[in-house]
Amino acid sequence: MLEEDTKNAIEIPDEERVVEYYEYRQQLDQLTADFREVITHPSYSLPFLLPGRLIRIKYQSLDFGWGVVINFQKRLPPKVRDSAAPSALPNIGLVHS
């Protein structure tokens, strides 16, 4: 109970504004995730996979760094998959700094 009383005794100046900022920040993070999902969708990104293009390679929490697209091949999803959008198998030369 002592810990809870200590927490309740803390006063945050302009607490409403802090709460409002937190909610805006959460909304901005969600919109950023939505935006990234759209721009990295294969139907939008495949036209830009041109030989010589410098790209940043990330997968979930893994960061592989920068690479140069050498070539790529489109592949269609298997029939059991729901997605009708093609994906690509790029041939990438990795560049580490």
PASEBA-1860 file (N, C-alpha, C; in nm, 3 decimals):
! residues 97
1> MLEEDTKN> 0.081/-0.120/0.000/0.000/0.000/0.000/0.085/0.126/0.000 ~ 0.202/0.119/0.059/0.290/0.235/0.066/0.333/0.278/-0.074 ~ 0.362/0.181/-0.160/0.401/0.213/-0.297/0.287/0.280/-0.371 ~ 0.167/0.231/-0.354/0.052/0.288/-0.421/0.024/0.429/-0.372 ~ 0.038/0.453/-0.243/0.020/0.587/-0.188/0.125/0.683/-0.243 ~ 0.247/0.635/-0.257/0.355/0.717/-0.313/0.324/0.753/-0.458 ~ 0.274/0.656/-0.535/0.238/0.682/-0.675/0.125/0.784/-0.683 ~ 0.027/0.771/-0.597/-0.087/0.863/-0.599/-0.048/1.003/-0.553
9> AIEIPDEE> 0.058/1.014/-0.475/0.101/1.145/-0.424/0.176/1.226/-0.529 ~ 0.224/1.162/-0.632/0.299/1.233/-0.736/0.204/1.318/-0.818 ~ 0.240/1.444/-0.832/0.161/1.536/-0.913/0.237/1.570/-1.039 ~ 0.171/1.555/-1.151/0.231/1.586/-1.280/0.169/1.715/-1.331 ~ 0.252/1.816/-1.353/0.196/1.941/-1.404/0.138/1.920/-1.545 ~ 0.024/1.977/-1.571/-0.045/1.964/-1.700/-0.063/1.818/-1.740 ~ -0.113/1.739/-1.650/-0.128/1.596/-1.676/-0.218/1.569/-1.796 ~ -0.319/1.651/-1.816/-0.409/1.633/-1.929/-0.333/1.647/-2.061
17> RVVEYYEY> -0.241/1.743/-2.065/-0.162/1.763/-2.187/-0.067/1.646/-2.210 ~ -0.013/1.590/-2.104/0.075/1.474/-2.116/-0.004/1.355/-2.170 ~ -0.123/1.335/-2.119/-0.209/1.226/-2.167/-0.243/1.249/-2.314 ~ -0.276/1.372/-2.349/-0.308/1.406/-2.487/-0.189/1.380/-2.578 ~ -0.070/1.420/-2.535/0.052/1.396/-2.613/0.074/1.245/-2.632 ~ 0.056/1.170/-2.526/0.075/1.024/-2.533/-0.021/0.963/-2.636 ~ -0.147/1.005/-2.633/-0.245/0.953/-2.728/-0.209/0.990/-2.871 ~ -0.164/1.115/-2.892/-0.120/1.157/-3.026/0.000/1.075/-3.072
25> RQQLDQLT> 0.092/1.049/-2.981/0.211/0.972/-3.014/0.174/0.830/-3.054 ~ 0.079/0.769/-2.982/0.032/0.635/-3.014/-0.033/0.632/-3.153 ~ -0.113/0.734/-3.180/-0.180/0.743/-3.309/-0.078/0.762/-3.421 ~ 0.022/0.846/-3.399/0.126/0.868/-3.498/0.206/0.740/-3.524 ~ 0.237/0.666/-3.420/0.308/0.538/-3.437/0.226/0.440/-3.519 ~ 0.096/0.435/-3.496/0.008/0.345/-3.572/0.001/0.388/-3.718 ~ -0.012/0.518/-3.742/-0.017/0.568/-3.880/0.114/0.542/-3.953 ~ 0.226/0.555/-3.883/0.357/0.528/-3.941/0.367/0.381/-3.981
33> ADFREVIT> 0.321/0.292/-3.895/0.323/0.148/-3.925/0.234/0.118/-4.046 ~ 0.116/0.179/-4.052/0.026/0.160/-4.165/0.089/0.210/-4.295 ~ 0.152/0.327/-4.288/0.217/0.386/-4.404/0.330/0.296/-4.455 ~ 0.412/0.246/-4.362/0.523/0.159/-4.400/0.471/0.030/-4.463 ~ 0.362/-0.023/-4.412/0.304/-0.146/-4.467/0.257/-0.123/-4.610 ~ 0.201/-0.007/-4.637/0.153/0.024/-4.772/0.270/0.042/-4.867 ~ 0.369/0.121/-4.830/0.477/0.150/-4.925/0.570/0.031/-4.947 ~ 0.571/-0.065/-4.855/0.655/-0.183/-4.876/0.579/-0.300/-4.936
41> HPSYSLPF> 0.451/-0.280/-4.965/0.373/-0.386/-5.029/0.431/-0.411/-5.168 ~ 0.444/-0.538/-5.209/0.507/-0.568/-5.338/0.446/-0.497/-5.458 ~ 0.315/-0.477/-5.459/0.255/-0.411/-5.576/0.304/-0.267/-5.592 ~ 0.350/-0.204/-5.483/0.402/-0.068/-5.491/0.554/-0.064/-5.500 ~ 0.622/-0.161/-5.440/0.768/-0.154/-5.436/0.836/-0.223/-5.554 ~ 0.772/-0.322/-5.617/0.836/-0.394/-5.728/0.880/-0.305/-5.843 ~ 0.802/-0.205/-5.883/0.848/-0.121/-5.994/0.979/-0.046/-5.964 ~ 1.016/-0.035/-5.838/1.136/0.038/-5.802/1.258/-0.052/-5.782
49> LLPGRLIR> 1.240/-0.185/-5.793/1.352/-0.277/-5.779/1.427/-0.285/-5.912 ~ 1.504/-0.182/-5.940/1.579/-0.174/-6.064/1.726/-0.205/-6.035 ~ 1.794/-0.270/-6.129/1.937/-0.295/-6.109/2.013/-0.165/-6.083 ~ 2.098/-0.168/-5.981/2.175/-0.049/-5.944/2.112/0.031/-5.832 ~ 1.989/0.000/-5.797/1.919/0.073/-5.691/1.979/0.038/-5.556 ~ 2.008/0.138/-5.475/2.058/0.118/-5.339/1.938/0.104/-5.247 ~ 1.934/-0.006/-5.169/1.819/-0.031/-5.082/1.867/-0.067/-4.942 ~ 1.782/-0.039/-4.844/1.807/-0.078/-4.705/1.730/-0.206/-4.680
57> IKYQSLDF> 1.795/-0.307/-4.626/1.732/-0.438/-4.609/1.704/-0.462/-4.462 ~ 1.575/-0.469/-4.430/1.531/-0.497/-4.293/1.423/-0.603/-4.300 ~ 1.423/-0.690/-4.199/1.318/-0.789/-4.186/1.285/-0.801/-4.038 ~ 1.166/-0.757/-4.002/1.122/-0.753/-3.862/1.225/-0.679/-3.779 ~ 1.292/-0.744/-3.683/1.389/-0.674/-3.600/1.531/-0.688/-3.654 ~ 1.549/-0.761/-3.764/1.682/-0.780/-3.822/1.712/-0.668/-3.920 ~ 1.831/-0.613/-3.913/1.875/-0.508/-4.004/2.000/-0.558/-4.075 ~ 1.989/-0.582/-4.205/2.100/-0.635/-4.283/2.185/-0.526/-4.345
65> GWGVVINF> 2.147/-0.402/-4.330/2.226/-0.291/-4.384/2.183/-0.255/-4.525 ~ 2.275/-0.193/-4.597/2.249/-0.144/-4.732/2.293/-0.247/-4.835 ~ 2.225/-0.247/-4.949/2.261/-0.338/-5.057/2.227/-0.274/-5.191 ~ 2.287/-0.328/-5.296/2.262/-0.281/-5.432/2.187/-0.391/-5.505 ~ 2.076/-0.356/-5.567/1.999/-0.454/-5.644/2.077/-0.485/-5.770 ~ 2.108/-0.614/-5.789/2.177/-0.658/-5.909/2.075/-0.705/-6.011 ~ 1.976/-0.781/-5.964/1.873/-0.835/-6.049/1.759/-0.884/-5.960 ~ 1.642/-0.909/-6.014/1.536/-0.972/-5.936/1.443/-1.046/-6.029
73> QKRLPPKV> 1.374/-1.144/-5.974/1.276/-1.220/-6.048/1.144/-1.214/-5.975 ~ 1.038/-1.185/-6.048/0.905/-1.187/-5.987/0.865/-1.331/-5.964 ~ 0.795/-1.356/-5.857/0.740/-1.489/-5.833/0.595/-1.473/-5.791 ~ 0.514/-1.561/-5.840/0.372/-1.559/-5.805/0.352/-1.641/-5.680 ~ 0.256/-1.602/-5.598/0.232/-1.678/-5.474/0.174/-1.815/-5.507 ~ 0.199/-1.913/-5.421/0.137/-2.044/-5.442/-0.015/-2.033/-5.439 ~ -0.082/-2.128/-5.499/-0.229/-2.122/-5.508/-0.297/-2.128/-5.373 ~ -0.231/-2.186/-5.272/-0.294/-2.196/-5.141/-0.290/-2.065/-5.065
81> RDSAAPSA> -0.204/-1.974/-5.107/-0.197/-1.844/-5.040/-0.313/-1.757/-5.081 ~ -0.354/-1.668/-4.993/-0.466/-1.577/-5.023/-0.421/-1.459/-5.109 ~ -0.299/-1.412/-5.087/-0.251/-1.291/-5.152/-0.234/-1.313/-5.302 ~ -0.287/-1.221/-5.380/-0.273/-1.229/-5.525/-0.158/-1.140/-5.573 ~ -0.097/-1.065/-5.484/0.011/-0.975/-5.522/0.141/-1.053/-5.542 ~ 0.213/-1.024/-5.649/0.340/-1.092/-5.670/0.444/-1.041/-5.571 ~ 0.544/-1.123/-5.547/0.657/-1.078/-5.466/0.781/-1.091/-5.552 ~ 0.896/-1.067/-5.495/1.018/-1.072/-5.574/1.128/-1.142/-5.498
89> LPNIGLVH> 1.216/-1.204/-5.573/1.336/-1.262/-5.517/1.451/-1.179/-5.571 ~ 1.495/-1.078/-5.497/1.601/-0.994/-5.550/1.738/-1.060/-5.534 ~ 1.825/-1.032/-5.627/1.964/-1.070/-5.618/2.037/-0.943/-5.578 ~ 2.085/-0.939/-5.454/2.136/-0.815/-5.397/2.282/-0.830/-5.358 ~ 2.362/-0.733/-5.397/2.500/-0.726/-5.349/2.501/-0.643/-5.223 ~ 2.545/-0.699/-5.111/2.543/-0.627/-4.985/2.663/-0.535/-4.971 ~ 2.637/-0.419/-4.915/2.742/-0.321/-4.889/2.743/-0.292/-4.741 ~ 2.852/-0.319/-4.674/2.863/-0.289/-4.532/2.959/-0.175/-4.512
97> S> 2.925/-0.088/-4.418/3.016/0.023/-4.389/3.068/0.012/-4.248
END
